[in-house]
């Protein structure tokens, strides 16, 4: 069994580790270095589902997060979680009704004891005692080292330009340095995954969602837990070092990001006594891979043998649970029922089951999708049928089997992502109209998920400024916003 994993962020590194540990011959390939993309731009909040959360397709995965991270701590040298809990207030605390054993609704006095530097402790807050946080770069690097002890290979500075097909099956990847054969290719390339999946006839509805990560130097112990206020999320990454997540509000270049960072520090100073002593180290702009319905996309690519996709927001949170299940399906060929609510075929107008014939030993051959409740045939639609469907929709025909698709730069990706995101949202809404309430709830939960500071409630404001921002982007030098302080990361 040869497995090529495309993308060495935390999800890709985790899949490589779990697959190699399961006995596969693994190659992990990335256009840069491990964790050099959006993985490093995460607050890296680790936590399970909350008592007041509405269950969705990702709930079975979230339920395993804490247990799986403790497993990694025990078996992967270098993986360490700071189990300090989190403190959340505003809407989530007010709406919380059903506390789990590791959750407490607390008052201002207790909040002040947990975080003594708060200038105005909330009257009501949710204390999540079992939550933690990780250094996502250190964890990714530890997973790569562990994968290599099981024989995995790492190829860096090696962009994947296409998935090669032969007789309708993916047989490997084309890279800048040559062809890599594979029994299965697992695409964990984040916001770039749609461009690799498109030539396979699968329109993956994932678009870049921008967010800021502010790094600061601060007095040690200024923040003790992970604090999530209505205005910011902040945690101590190490003694004297803070990470703050903030919304992206149209920043385009280094000057914009510098001003945004200074505004975040003003909010921090209003929130914490001692905030005036915090110094700004830098601001990063990350492009998180955001599926159109907010849920992960994990499973075989519909209708194409040998191709598997694992793309999600909150990849840092879900990585250990997802990777173990992906390895079970890809390497051991054991169907993982925990993934049924997040399958890629939920985006098909007709559900496609068993899209990799023989890959999943226990996969059902027919029936309805648990993600959508819609029934469909148990075999993949032939290429000719898929081409006819695309032609009927006014879309270009899928290229021939071995035609490559070339990846674009981050600037083009961001522009493409905005257009594709709008198209996917319109298409998904029209195909899933009966599920509108659920979809809105999923989107709300995705926006408020651990590590996610950008609220989808800002979508209306974003859309109102869409044309103005696009014009501003096109008017600026292509290099603006992509250097050090303003680098956009997508893998």
C-alpha positions in Angstrom: 0.0 0.0 0.0 1.5 3.3 -1.2 0.0 6.5 0.2 0.9 10.0 -1.0 -0.3 12.8 1.3 -0.5 16.2 -0.4 0.1 19.0 2.1 2.2 19.0 5.2 0.1 21.1 7.5 -1.0 19.5 10.8 -3.7 17.4 9.1 -1.4 16.1 6.4 1.4 15.4 8.9 -1.2 13.6 11.1 -2.5 11.4 8.2 1.1 10.6 7.2 2.0 9.5 10.8 -1.2 7.4 11.3 -0.9 5.8 7.9 2.8 5.0 8.3 2.1 3.6 11.8 -0.7 1.4 10.2 1.9 -0.1 7.8 1.6 1.9 4.6 4.5 3.2 2.5 4.0 6.9 2.9 5.3 10.0 1.1 4.3 13.4 2.5 4.8 16.1 0.0 4.6 19.9 0.4 5.4 23.0 -1.7 7.3 24.4 1.3 8.1 23.2 4.8 5.9 21.4 7.3 3.5 23.8 9.0 4.7 26.7 6.9 1.1 27.5 5.8 -2.0 28.3 7.7 -1.3 25.7 10.4 1.1 28.1 12.0 -1.5 30.9 12.0 -3.9 29.2 14.4 -4.7 29.9 18.0 -4.8 26.1 18.2 -7.6 25.7 20.7 -8.2 22.1 21.7 -11.6 21.2 23.0 -14.5 18.9 22.6 -18.2 19.7 21.9 -20.0 21.8 24.5 -23.1 20.9 26.4 -25.2 23.5 24.6 -23.9 22.7 21.0 -26.4 21.5 18.4 -25.1 18.1 17.1 -24.1 18.0 13.5 -22.0 15.8 11.2 -18.8 16.7 12.9 -19.9 16.0 16.4 -18.6 12.4 16.5 -15.2 13.7 15.6 -15.2 16.5 18.2 -16.2 14.0 20.9 -12.9 12.2 20.3 -10.6 15.2 20.3 -9.5 15.2 24.0 -8.9 11.5 24.1 -7.0 11.5 20.9 -4.7 14.4 21.9 -3.9 12.6 25.2 -3.0 9.5 23.1 -0.7 11.6 21.0 0.9 13.0 24.1 1.6 9.5 25.3 2.9 8.1 22.0 4.4 10.9 20.0 7.5 12.6 21.4 7.2 16.4 21.2 3.4 16.6 21.3 2.5 18.6 24.4 -0.9 20.2 25.2 -1.2 23.1 27.7 -4.3 21.9 29.6 -5.3 25.2 31.2 -9.0 25.4 30.3 -10.8 28.2 28.6 -13.1 31.1 29.7 -15.9 32.1 27.3 -18.5 34.8 27.6 -21.0 36.8 25.6 -23.6 35.0 23.6 -22.4 31.4 24.1 -22.4 31.7 27.9 -25.9 33.3 27.9 -27.3 30.7 25.6 -25.6 27.8 27.4 -28.2 25.6 29.2 -26.7 22.1 29.5 -23.4 21.9 31.2 -21.2 18.7 30.9 -19.1 17.4 33.7 -16.1 19.5 32.7 -18.1 22.7 32.2 -19.2 25.4 34.7 -21.3 28.5 34.4 -19.6 31.0 36.7 -20.1 34.6 37.9 -17.9 37.6 37.8 -16.2 36.8 41.1 -15.1 33.3 39.9 -14.1 34.7 36.5 -11.9 37.2 38.3 -10.2 34.4 40.3 -9.5 32.5 37.2 -8.2 35.5 35.3 -7.1 38.1 38.0 -6.0 40.6 35.4 -9.4 41.1 33.8 -10.5 44.8 34.1 -14.2 43.9 33.9 -15.0 40.2 34.5 -18.2 39.1 32.8 -21.3 38.7 35.0 -21.8 35.3 33.4 -19.2 33.1 31.7 -18.5 29.5 30.7 -15.5 27.8 32.2 -14.4 24.8 30.1 -12.0 23.0 32.4 -10.9 20.3 30.0 -9.8 22.6 27.1 -6.2 23.1 26.1 -4.0 24.5 23.4 -1.0 23.4 21.5 1.9 24.9 19.5 0.7 23.7 16.1 4.1 24.1 14.4 5.8 22.0 17.1 3.1 19.3 16.9 3.3 19.1 13.1 7.0 18.8 13.2 6.8 16.1 15.9 4.3 14.1 13.8 6.6 14.3 10.8 9.5 13.0 12.9 7.3 10.2 14.2 6.1 9.3 10.7 9.7 9.0 9.5 10.5 6.6 12.3 7.8 4.3 10.6 9.5 4.7 7.2 7.6 7.7 5.8 9.4 10.1 3.4 9.1 13.9 3.4 9.5 15.9 0.2 9.7 19.6 0.8 9.8 22.5 -1.8 8.0 20.1 -4.1 4.7 21.5 -5.4 2.1 19.0 -6.5 0.7 20.2 -9.9 -1.8 17.4 -10.6 -3.2 14.1 -9.7 -2.5 11.6 -12.5 -5.3 9.2 -13.6 -5.1 6.1 -15.6 -8.2 4.1 -16.7 -10.4 6.3 -14.4 -8.3 5.7 -11.3 -5.8 8.0 -9.6 -2.4 6.4 -9.7 -0.2 9.1 -8.2 0.7 12.8 -8.3 2.7 15.0 -10.7 5.2 17.2 -8.9 7.7 19.8 -9.8 10.4 17.1 -9.5 8.6 14.2 -11.2 5.9 11.6 -10.8 5.1 9.9 -7.5 3.1 6.7 -7.8 0.4 5.8 -5.2 -2.3 3.4 -4.4 -4.2 6.2 -2.8 -3.6 10.0 -2.8 -4.9 11.8 0.3 -5.4 15.5 -0.4 -4.9 17.6 2.7 -3.9 20.8 0.9 -6.4 23.1 2.6 -7.6 26.0 0.4 -5.7 24.6 -2.5 -7.5 21.3 -2.5 -10.3 22.4 -4.9 -7.8 23.0 -7.7 -6.4 19.5 -7.3 -9.9 17.9 -7.2 -11.5 19.9 -10.1 -9.8 17.9 -12.9 -11.2 14.7 -11.3 -14.7 16.0 -11.9 -15.4 17.0 -8.2 -16.1 20.6 -7.4 -14.9 20.8 -3.8 -16.8 23.7 -2.2 -13.9 25.1 0.0 -12.8 28.7 -0.1 -10.2 30.7 1.7 -11.5 32.5 4.9 -9.1 35.2 6.1 -8.3 35.8 9.7 -5.5 37.6 11.6 -3.2 36.2 14.2 -1.4 38.7 16.4 1.8 37.8 18.3 2.8 39.8 21.3 5.4 40.0 24.1 3.7 40.4 27.5 4.3 40.0 31.2 4.4 36.3 32.1 1.1 35.1 33.5 -1.0 38.0 32.2 -3.4 35.4 30.7 -3.8 32.1 32.4 -6.5 30.3 30.4 -7.7 30.7 26.9 -9.9 33.8 27.1 -12.6 34.3 24.5 -14.3 37.7 24.8 -16.7 39.3 22.4 -13.8 41.3 21.0 -10.9 38.9 20.8 -9.5 35.5 21.7 -6.2 35.4 23.6 -4.0 32.8 25.2 -0.4 32.5 26.5 1.6 30.5 24.0 4.7 30.4 26.3 5.8 32.5 29.3 5.7 36.1 28.1 4.3 35.4 24.7 0.6 35.9 23.7 -1.4 34.9 20.7 -4.5 36.9 19.8 -7.0 35.9 17.1 -8.8 38.7 15.4 -11.2 39.3 12.5 -10.0 40.2 9.0 -11.5 43.5 8.1 -10.2 44.1 4.6 -6.5 44.5 5.4 -4.4 44.4 2.2 -0.8 45.2 3.0 1.7 45.5 5.8 0.6 49.0 6.9 -3.0 47.8 7.1 -1.9 44.8 9.2 0.3 47.0 11.5 -2.7 49.2 12.2 -4.9 46.2 12.8 -2.4 44.8 15.3 -2.3 48.1 17.1 -6.1 48.2 17.3 -6.0 44.6 18.8 -3.5 45.8 21.4 -5.9 48.6 22.4 -8.7 46.1 22.8 -6.4 44.0 24.9 -5.4 47.0 27.1 -9.1 47.6 27.7 -9.6 44.0 28.7 -6.6 43.3 30.9 -4.8 45.2 33.6 -1.2 45.2 32.4 -2.3 45.3 28.8 -0.4 48.6 28.3 2.9 46.6 28.8 2.2 44.3 25.9 4.3 44.8 22.8 3.4 43.9 19.2 5.7 41.4 17.6 3.9 40.8 14.4 0.6 40.1 12.5 -0.1 37.3 10.2 -2.9 36.9 7.7 -4.0 33.3 7.2 -6.3 31.8 4.7 -8.2 29.1 6.5 -9.9 26.4 4.3 -13.6 26.9 5.0 -16.1 24.4 3.5 -19.3 26.1 2.3 -21.4 24.5 5.1 -18.8 24.9 7.8 -18.3 21.1 8.3 -15.2 19.1 7.4 -14.9 17.3 4.1 -13.4 13.9 4.6 -13.6 10.8 2.4 -13.2 9.3 -1.0 -13.6 11.7 -3.9 -16.9 10.8 -5.5 -16.6 8.7 -8.6 -12.8 8.4 -8.6 -10.9 5.4 -7.3 -7.6 6.2 -5.5 -8.4 9.7 -4.4 -9.3 10.8 -0.9 -9.8 14.3 0.6 -9.5 15.6 4.1 -10.1 19.4 4.3 -11.6 21.3 7.2 -11.5 24.4 9.4 -10.4 23.7 12.9 -7.8 21.3 11.5 -5.6 21.7 14.6 -8.5 20.7 16.8 -9.6 17.7 14.8 -6.3 16.4 13.4 -5.7 13.4 15.8 -9.3 12.0 15.5 -9.5 12.6 11.7 -6.1 11.1 11.0 -6.7 7.9 12.9 -10.0 7.4 11.0 -8.5 8.3 7.6 -5.7 5.8 8.1 -8.2 3.1 9.1 -10.1 3.7 5.8 -7.2 4.2 3.5 -4.7 1.7 4.9 -6.7 -0.9 6.8 -9.8 -0.6 4.5 -12.1 -0.4 7.5 -15.1 1.8 7.2 -15.3 4.6 9.8 -18.9 5.4 10.6 -17.8 8.5 12.5 -17.1 10.2 9.1 -20.5 9.6 7.6 -21.7 13.1 8.4 -18.8 14.8 6.7 -18.4 12.9 3.4 -17.6 14.7 0.2 -20.6 13.2 -1.7 -23.0 15.4 0.3 -22.2 18.1 -2.2 -23.3 16.0 -5.1 -26.7 16.6 -6.7 -27.0 12.8 -6.6 -25.4 11.0 -3.7 -22.5 8.8 -4.7 -21.7 5.9 -2.4 -18.8 3.6 -2.5 -16.8 6.0 -4.8 -13.6 4.1 -4.3 -14.6 0.6 -5.2 -13.1 -1.9 -2.8 -11.3 0.7 -0.7 -13.7 0.6 2.2 -14.4 -2.9 3.3 -17.5 -2.1 5.2 -18.8 0.8 3.0 -22.5 0.5 2.1 -23.3 -0.1 -1.5 -26.5 1.8 -1.6 -28.9 3.8 0.5 -29.1 7.4 1.8 -26.5 9.8 2.9 -26.5 10.5 6.6 -25.3 14.0 5.8 -28.2 15.0 3.6 -30.8 12.4 4.0 -31.0 12.0 0.2 -30.8 8.7 -1.5 -28.9 7.8 -4.7 -27.2 5.1 -6.6 -24.5 3.0 -5.0 -22.1 3.2 -7.9 -20.1 6.1 -9.3 -21.5 8.1 -12.2 -19.4 7.4 -15.3 -17.2 10.1 -16.7 -19.5 10.6 -19.7 -22.5 11.1 -17.4 -20.6 13.5 -15.3 -19.5 15.5 -18.3 -23.1 15.7 -19.5 -24.1 17.0 -16.1 -21.4 19.7 -16.2 -22.3 20.7 -19.8 -26.0 21.0 -18.8 -24.9 23.3 -16.0 -22.9 25.5 -18.4 -19.6 24.3 -17.0 -16.6 23.3 -19.0 -16.0 19.6 -19.6 -13.6 17.8 -17.4 -10.1 17.5 -18.9 -8.9 14.1 -20.1 -7.6 11.7 -17.5 -4.0 12.7 -17.4 -4.3 16.4 -18.0 -2.6 18.3 -15.2 -4.0 21.4 -13.5 -1.4 24.0 -12.5 -1.6 25.7 -9.1 -1.8 29.4 -8.9 -0.1 31.9 -6.5 -1.8 33.0 -3.3 -3.0 36.2 -4.9 -4.9 34.3 -7.7 -6.1 31.8 -5.1 -7.7 34.5 -2.9 -9.4 36.1 -5.9 -10.6 32.7 -7.2 -11.7 31.7 -3.7 -14.1 34.7 -3.4 -15.8 33.9 -6.7 -15.9 30.2 -6.2 -17.2 30.6 -2.6 -20.1 32.7 -3.9 -20.9 30.2 -6.6 -20.7 27.2 -4.2 -22.9 29.0 -1.6 -25.6 29.7 -4.2 -25.5 26.2 -5.6 -25.5 24.5 -2.2 -28.4 26.7 -1.0 -30.5 25.8 -4.0 -29.8 22.1 -3.7 -30.3 21.9 0.1 -33.2 24.3 0.5 -35.1 22.0 3.0 -32.0 22.1 5.2 -31.6 25.9 5.4 -32.0 26.2 9.2 -29.5 23.4 9.8 -27.0 24.9 7.3 -27.3 28.3 9.0 -26.7 26.6 12.4 -23.7 24.8 11.0 -22.2 28.0 9.6 -22.8 29.8 13.0 -21.0 26.9 14.8 -18.1 26.9 12.3 -17.6 30.7 12.8 -17.5 30.3 16.6 -15.5 27.1 16.6 -12.3 26.9 18.6 -9.5 28.8 16.9 -11.9 30.7 14.6 -12.2 34.4 15.2 -13.9 35.4 12.0 -17.7 35.3 12.5 -19.9 34.4 9.5 -22.2 37.0 10.9 -19.8 39.5 9.2 -20.7 38.0 5.8 -23.3 40.7 5.0 -20.7 43.4 5.7 -18.1 41.5 3.7 -20.4 41.1 0.7 -21.4 44.8 0.9 -17.8 45.8 0.6 -16.9 43.0 -1.8 -16.6 44.9 -5.0 -14.8 47.8 -3.4 -12.2 45.5 -1.8 -11.7 43.6 -5.0 -11.0 46.8 -6.9 -8.5 47.8 -4.2 -6.8 44.4 -4.4 -6.4 44.7 -8.2 -5.2 48.2 -7.9 -2.3 47.4 -5.5 1.0 45.8 -6.4 0.6 42.0 -6.5 3.3 41.8 -3.9 1.5 43.9 -1.4 0.2 41.9 1.5 2.1 38.7 0.8 5.4 39.6 2.5 6.5 38.9 6.1 3.9 40.8 8.2 1.2 40.4 5.5 1.9 36.9 4.2 -1.2 35.0 3.2 -0.9 31.3 4.0 -3.0 28.6 2.5 -1.7 25.1 3.1 
